[in-house]
Amino acid sequence: GLLLVFGLLFSLIGLSVAQLSTNLGQYAGQLDDRLAQGEAWLQQYGLAMPQFQSVFSSGLLVRVTQTLLKGLADFVSSFFLIVMITLFLLAEGPALMARLKASFAQHPDGVEKLTQFGHSVIRQFGLRGIVNGVTAIAVVIILALLGIDFPVLWGVLLFFLSYVPYIGILIAAIPPVLLALAEFGLPMALVVIAGFTAANILAENILSPFLMGRGLSLSPTVVFLSFVVWVWLLGGPGAFLAMPLTFLLILLLDSFSDSRWLAHLMLIR
């Protein structure tokens, strides 16, 4: 049943991407017309901006959408790679734990800390996935009610990019906002921005604290810095691996008395 749902979802996404690729030229032309109207309106009030259209037109929607769809493909491939690795580890879990206990027979604390690390990673990914899913579903409903094309595609894009701390939702909002601007004008684009903002605020400020509770979590500064560092080191996959690798780093720091203070500094307990 679950495989059927995923199959239908990805079929719908594939059809949406194909239709979007076909219509990108039309949307780009509509966006150029809207931007030209905006430039003319500014000129009426003496706010001439010669570079306005040269910066914001010339296929802006095409470039942004193609870049984000390519990024989505990279994220999805990285995500499924991580899922496959996780499934293999779960399948081998009992045997792996037995080998770990044998290897750390003289250091039982090592097994306990590795187990704690695994639970923390699974918990963070699972709860983050729930928050992302609720946010994405809310955005899909909002976009569908507003009549924005391809709401499911933008919801999936939002789901994956929401794993990127803080800036992911901003990036995911760009295509539907530009699409709303091209098709319906500035007021609708502002409504779409308000919809994304409302869904994100409700998910992050109400749902996320409720699910996460007061358990082990990272400070916001550490979350952002870890994302920057791991993406710089690993590229795209670093966005997904930032949290597990940071928890592993904290585990290592907590293992030594000289660095334990730094591990505690990075955590909110």
N, C-alpha and C positions, 0 to 999 in steps of 0.2 A: 504494500500500500504506500509506504513512504517513498519507495523507488519510483512508483507511478507518479506521485505528486511532484518529485524532483524532475522526472522526465517531462511532464507537462509544463512545468515552470521553465525549464531550459529551452523547450521547444518554443514557448511563447517569447522568450527573450531573443532566441535566434530570429524569429519572424519580425520582432520589433527592430532588431539591429538592421536586418535586410531592408525593411521599409524605411527606416530612418536614413540609411545610406542613400536610398533612391530619392528621398525628398529633401536631402540636405541643401541642394542647390536652391530649391524653392524657398526654404526657410532662410537661407543666407540672403536671398534677394529681398525678402520681406523685412529682415533685420536692417539691411542697408537703407531701405525706404524709411523705416522708423527713425533711424539715426539721422538721416537727412532732414526729416521733419523736426527732430530735436535741435539740430544745428540751426535750422531756419528760425525756430522759436527763440533760441538764445540770441540770434542776431537782431531780432525785433527789440530786444532790451539792451542792445549795445554790447552784448557779451560775445563778440566774434572770437571764434576759436578755429583758426585755419587748419590745425592738425587734428581736429575732432574726428572727422570721418576717416582720415588716413590711419588713425590709431585704432578706432573701434570698428571700422567696416572691413572691406576687402576679405570677406569670408571669415570673419571672426568666429561665428557660430560653427562653421565647418572645422576650423583649426582646433577650437576648444573641444568640440565633441569627439573628433577623431582621436585627439590626445587622451581624453578621458576613457574612451572605449578601449583603446590600447592598454591603458593603465588598468582598467577593469579586467581585461583578459590576463594580464600579468598577475594581478592579485588573485584571481580565481585559480590559476594554475598553481601559484604558491600555496594557496589555501588548501587545495586538494592534495598537494604533496604533503603538507603538514598533517592533514587528516589521515592519509594512508600510513604515514609513519606512526601516528598515534594508534591506529587500529592494529598494526603489527606489534607495537609495544604492549597494547592491552591483551592481545592474543597470547603473547609470551609472558604476560605479567607474573603468574605464579612461579614459573621456572626461573624467570629473571630475579625475582625476590629471593628465591632459594639460593641462587648463585651469589647474590649480594650479601646475604647473611653469612654464607660460608666464607666469602672474601673478607668480610668485616667482623669475623668472629671475635677478634681481639678489640674491636672498636664498635660496639653496638650502637653508640650514638650516631655513627656515620649512616647506618641504615635508617635510623629514625629521621635524620635530617633530610636524606634523599627522599624518603616517603613524604615528609612534610612539603618538600619542594614540588613533588609530583602532584600532590593534592592541591597546592596553591595554584599551580599552572592550570590544572583542569578546572578548578573553581573559577579562576579569572576568565578563562576562555568561554566557559559555559554561561556564566552570568553576563559577560559582555555580549555574547551572542543573543541572549534573551532581550537585553536592552536594545541592541541594534535591530533585532527583529521587530520589536514593538514600535520603535521609531520609524522603521521602514514601512511597516503596514499603515501606520498613521499617515505618513506622507503619501503613500499610494492612494489612500482614500481621499485625501485632500486634493491631490492632483486630478484624480478621476472626477470628483465633484466639480472642479473648476474647468474641466474640459481640456486639460493639457494633454497633448499626445504622449503615448508610451509611458504611462504612469508606473507600470510594473518594472520596466527597464530602469527607470530612475530610482525606484525603490530598491532594486537589487544593487545598483551602483552605490546607493547610500548605505546599505547593509555592510558591504565590504569596506568601503572607505571609512566607516565609523570606527573601524579598528585602529585607524590612525588618530591619535589623540588630538583633540581641539580643532585641527585644520581639516580633518576628513570631511565633516559635514559641509564646511564652506566650499570645498572643491566639488562635492557631490551636488550642491545646489546650483552650480553655475549653468549646466545645460538646460534644466527646466526653466530657470529664470530667463535665460536668453530666448528660449523657445516661447515663453509667455510674452516676452517683450516683442518678439517678431510677429506673433499671431494676433495678440490682443492689445498691445501697447503697454505703456509704463504702469498704469494703475494695476493691471493684472500681474505684472512682474513683481510689484510691491506686495501684492496679496500672497503670491507664492513665497516670497521671502518671509513674510509673516507666518505662513503655514509651517515652513521649515523651522523657524525659530521657536514657535509654540510647541511643536512636536519634540524638538530637542530639549527645551527647558523642562517639559513635563517628564520626559524619559530620564534625563540626567539628574534632575533635582528632586524627583519624587520616587520614580521606579528604581533607579540605580541605588540610592542610599537604602531603600527598603530591602532590596535583594542582597546587597553587599554587607549590610549590618555594620557591626563594629569589629569585624574580623581583620585579618592581615591585609593591608592595602598599602599602596605607594602614595607618597605625597604628590600633589599636582606638579610641582617643579621637577621631581625625579621622573615622573611619567613623560613630561615633555622633553627633558634633556636626554633620557634614555632613547626615546624615539629618534631624536636628531642624531645621536651618536651611532646607533645601530643601523639606521638607514644610510648614513655616511660610510659605514664600514661594509655593509652587506648589500646595499642597494634596495630594491623593492621588497624582497623577502624580509629585510630587517624590520619593516613596518609591522609584520605579523609576529616576528620572533623577538621584538623588543622586550615585551613583558616577561616571557619565559627566561630569556637570557639575563634580564635584570634581576629576576628572582634567584637565578643560579648564582649571579655575582654576589647578591646579598647573603646567600647561603654560605658561600666561600668566606666572605668577610666576617660572618658571624662565627665561623669555625675557629678563629684566632682571636685571642684576648686583646692583642694590640689594635685590631681593626674592628672589633665588635661595636665600638661606639659609632663607627661610620654606618654600619648596617642598621643600627637602631635609629640613626638620624634619617635614613632614607624611608623608614616605615612609619605608617600611622596605625597605632594599635588601639 
